[in-house]
Structure formats: structure tokens, C-alpha cells
Amino acid sequence: MNPEKDFAPLTPNIVRALNDKLYEKRKVAALEIEKLVREFVAQNNTVQIKHVIQTLSQEFALSQHPHSRKGGLIGLAACSIALGKDSGLYLKELIEPVLTCFSDADSRLRYYACEALYNIVKVARGAVLPHFNVLFDGLSKLAADPDPNVKSGSELLDRLLKDIVTESNKFDLVGFIPLLRERIYSNNQYARQFIISWILVLESVPDINLLDYLPEILDGLFQILGDNGKEIRKMCEVVLGEFLKETKKNPSSVKFAEMANILVIHCQTTDDLIQLTAMCWLREFIQLAGRVMLPYSSGILTAVLPCLAYDDRKRNIKEVANVCNQSLMKLVTPEDDEPDEPRLVVQKQAGPSPKDCAATQEGAASGGPDGSCDSSFSSGISVFTPASAERAPVTLHLDGIVQVLNCHLSDTAIGMMTRIAVLKWLYHLYIKTPRKMSRHTDSLFPVLLQTLSDESDEVILKDLEVLAEIASSPAGQADDPGALDGPDLRVSHSELQAPTPGRAGLLNMPDTKGLECSPSTPTMNSYFYKFMINLLKRFSNERKLLEVRGAFIISPPCKPGRIMLAGLCHPVRVGPVDTTPLGFGRHRSPHPFSWPGPSFPAEGHICVSQGFQVQGGLQRKEEVALRMTGRHCPGEEAFAAPQLLR
């Protein structure tokens, strides 16, 4: 610094003391500056006041000499103290040079900058709020300062600023959110702790509605929840819990749709705490927002379905995922099968209905893992449509949902409970939206057939339920069974023939009188024949499947399997059948025959164990199928259908 330069109105003694390396001398100079500025305030001499502040800023605080910078900082603080309530008129000039020193390489200087800014803010109080963003930005950097003294000084300043924000009603939340959204992605644990502490403070202020801006920071909060520090994770849990409480109290102001994908992403993380917390949020969103969440069904299922196969080590996540899955499924109604015109969502507090709202989670759900995760349902789900979605069109798009279900069912590595859940979804969709689902049957059919080879009996039962629904669905009725899908499903008609007469032709067939009235003979569509022909083709190519699973598949202990057999009403060409591998003696039909028809085989051609024989006098195929299924040994059941259909 040039000692010959004129720094008036600062005296040479003041200038010399401000540049001194001793703190005590700089403090004496600050007291002189305070006295000088008070005189200018009394004289209302704003020109001289600005000149003093500018000199301290440009010539001292921003000087290249470290002792001069320290003198400038203490001098600016002295000016603020002297100005008192009028300091708000000069805050920009007072704050900016101090904040610049926050980035100084000298830790002592950074500490003095904290001290100077503390004095400036303490005097100005609420007047500093228009400059809050720059103050917050500077403090967020000092929160991660490696020097403990600097960090301690920044914490004092931070507490003072929080007190000012809490007691004021002039905080600019809209202007602050972009900065908060940026800073929340910091990876430094101290910076994260700083961010979380401020969110807690803002959330506690009655006049500040941070819930409106939750979509801006929710993703960042879940990122912080994965921090390695236990204290930070706990703080973040508290923040998320408070937000979820507010969400349940004020669902009309919650932007559910804007946060749905955020939750879906974090429900798929490998961190157990993040996954469980996100799943709990998703559960509440589905139950609070109702059909508003339907457009995000494919993403939700992608996140939820794998969790259903978790073992006891992740039981809590599994239970919450189960609730999410069931709640989402109940949002699909028969009205969704109408043409693709959006259904209007009317804002209301929907009471439970006996049919569509027959399930909800027992107990109140909390915002975190400590909340009840019981997957059982008792009373109705209370669905509240948020104001932002009032009269918003909601259309169920099945393409994405079916793609996710198909993908999970095709994955042989997926858990059994997930496969069962997928099949339950498919069955539910075929029941509620048969017309729309009929468009996807061709893509699903090969996978459903392949699933019959599953090791789990329960999976096969659910698979048969879906196939039975497809086979009997009016939406799939067709006069032509159509070409079989895929190279593996193409069957030579010289081997297997599935005639396709219409319903009227069937009723006019000889020896079928009364079949149209039989409750066990539902109307079957083209997929019924595809199923039976391809099943028998697989039995022929995979003898082990026939021997091990044949009886269970052909006549399972459930209604859908029996419906399949009861529907075998059309004439089918039957080729020679070797029953030896099944353990039913050595009888063999040497010639092809048609059923029903005049060429019904002789008694010796069909013989099964335990003395049960098919008599030539039987004329109704339905009666044969009924006698061969469910009334005798499983081996007979496995033998009956191949004999009748092959």
C-alpha cells in the first residue's frame, strides 16, 4: 500500500494502524473509524459515509497485503456498528468485500471475515434478508472449511441468520429455492449437514410453505439420506418424516405427480434405508393421490415387483412393497377398459366402497422405516385427489405396464413371489380391462405357456388362471384361431388339428345336445385351441415335463384347469398315443381316430390304472373328460386330456 496516498477522511494514524500486524492496533483503528462514522451519521453526510466504506473495501479488504485485508474487515464491521439501523442502506457495499474474503487462502483471514460479517448482520437484522442468497452461499462453503476455528465462526453466524429468518415474515422463499436445489447435491458431509439444518428451520416457520417446493429438493434429500455419517442420515430421516406428515395433513397442496418418478428411482437403490423410506413415501402417495398415480404405474411396478421376492433380511421393504402393489392394483377399474379417452379426476374425499376400496393398510403409516409396514388390508383406502390434479385427465396406458410384467415374467432369475405377483396383475388386468388386454395377448401368450414349466406349483396355478381367463374372455373371441406365434409355436396341421366351427356349428353337431346349457362348458376363443395344441406339443417334445408336471397342469386343484377341460367340445383328431411312459399299462391306439365320432377306439385301446376304463358306449366327450379328471388318480388325469386332444 502506498503510504503517500490520501485516504481522507481516514487519518494517517488510522491508516497506519489498520495495516499493522497486531490485532490490538487494528482494533484501536476500528474504534476510531466507528467514532468518525457516527459523526457523519449525525451530520447526515452520506457522501462521506460512502467514501469511508469504499476506501475500506477497495484499499484494504481487497488489498493484496494480508494485514491490510484484516484491517479492512474490522473497519467495515466498525462502520456497520456506527451506522446502526441505517446500515441497511449500505449493506451491499458492506457485505460484498467480506464475502470475497471467505475464499481467502489464509484461514485466519477467513475467520476475521466471519467475525466481521457477524457484526454486520447482527446490526442490520432483517435488513439483510434481501441479501440472504449470497450470505447462504458463502456460509455453505464455510460449513465445509477444514479449519475448526473458521467452522466455529461460521456456525455462530449461521445461528444468527437462522434466528433472523425465523422471526421475519419477509423471507423470499421463491428466490431461495434455486440455490437450495443446487447446494443440496453437495457431497461434503458438513455442507449436507448445513443444508439439512436450514431445511428443518424453514419447515418450522409457519409463514413459510416449503411443501410447495418439495419436488425441487426431494431427490437431493434422498441423496443425503445415503450419507455415510449416522448423524446426517438421522437428520435427513427427521426432515423427510416432517415432510411426509405435512403431505398427509395437506394433500390438496401436494404435487404428487411431480415427485412420483423421484420415488420410483430411489425405490430401486441398493441402500436399504433409502429404499425403505422411498417405498413408504410411495405407499402414502398411492393411497393419498389415488388415480393420479396411474400414469406412473409401469415405473412403480418396476420398482415394487422385485421387492416382493425379498427374504426376511429385508422383510420391512417387502411388506411395504406389497402394500404399494395391492393399492396400485385396486386403482384399475372396469371403466379403464373404455376407449382411450381420459377419465376426469374430480377433487373429493372418496369414501371406501365395498368393491373397489376393500383394502387399506392397518394402522397409520409414518414417514420412515419405523412406521407400520403391515401388508394386510382391512378398511377402505381413503383417496384424496390433490387440487393441482382437479379435473385432470387420467388414462390407464397398458403398453408400459404389460411390457414391465412381460419382462419380469420372462426373467428366470426373478423370485417366485414376484412371478406370482406378475400373474396376479395379468389376471386382474384381463378381468378389469379385457378389451385393452386382448391387444397384448399375442405378446404375452408364449411367455405364459413357457411359465407352465415353472418349478413352483403356485406359479403354475396362477398361470393357468390367466390362461383360462384369456381362453374364455369374450374380448378374444374369433372364428379363426390364427397363426401361432413364434417358430416354436408353429404346429404342423398334419400332427395336430384344431377345427374352428362357429358356435352355431358346434350346437348342431351330433351327440352334443345339451352342451350349450352346461355351466362347465364356457365359450372358448381361439386362444383356447392355441393353448391346448401347444401344450400337447410341448408334452410330446418334453417327455419329462409330461411325466413330472403333466398331471398337475392338465387337472390342477383349481377351477380354471377344470374349465379348460370342460371346454373340449370340438372334434379333435387324435393320433396314436403311447401310454407306457405314464405307467398306464402297455395299451396303444394303433390307428388315428376322431373324437367324438364313429371311429371311437375300442375298449382295449384306452386303458388306465386302477381298473378305470373308457367304455365305447360313452358318447359325450364332456362326460369322459369329467370322469377322467378329479375322480381318480392324478395319473388318470394326466392321461385323459392327451388322449382326448392329441
Salt bridges, closest charged atoms under 4 A:
ASP20 OD2 - LYS25 NZ 3.76
GLU34 OE2 - ARG38 NH2 2.74
GLU59 OE2 - LYS5 NZ 2.90
GLU96 OE2 - LYS92 NZ 2.86
ASP104 OD2 - ARG69 NE 3.05
ASP137 OD2 - LYS141 NZ 3.55
ASP137 OD1 - ARG183 NH2 1.83
ASP145 OD2 - ARG110 NE 2.71
ASP158 OD2 - LYS162 NZ 2.94
GLU167 OE2 - ARG125 NH2 2.84
GLU182 OE2 - ARG183 NH1 2.94
GLU216 OE1 - ARG181 NH1 2.48
ASP219 OD1 - HIS266 NE2 2.64
ASP227 OD2 - ARG192 NH1 2.80
GLU242 OE2 - LYS245 NZ 3.91
ASP271 OD2 - ARG233 NH1 3.47
ASP272 OD1 - LYS314 NZ 3.43
GLU284 OE2 - ARG283 NE 3.24
ASP311 OD2 - ARG313 NH2 2.63
ASP336 OD1 - ARG291 NH2 2.65
ASP336 OD1 - ARG343 NH1 3.43
ASP340 OD1 - LYS436 NZ 2.86
ASP340 OD2 - ARG439 NH1 3.99
ASP399 OD1 - HIS440 NE2 3.26
ASP454 OD2 - ARG419 NE 2.73
ASP457 OD1 - ARG549 NH2 2.60
GLU465 OE2 - LYS462 NZ 3.90
GLU495 OE1 - LYS537 NZ 3.07
GLU542 OE2 - ARG538 NE 3.43
ASP578 OD2 - ARG588 NH1 3.81
GLU622 OE1 - ARG620 NH2 2.34
GLU636 OE1 - HIS632 ND1 3.42
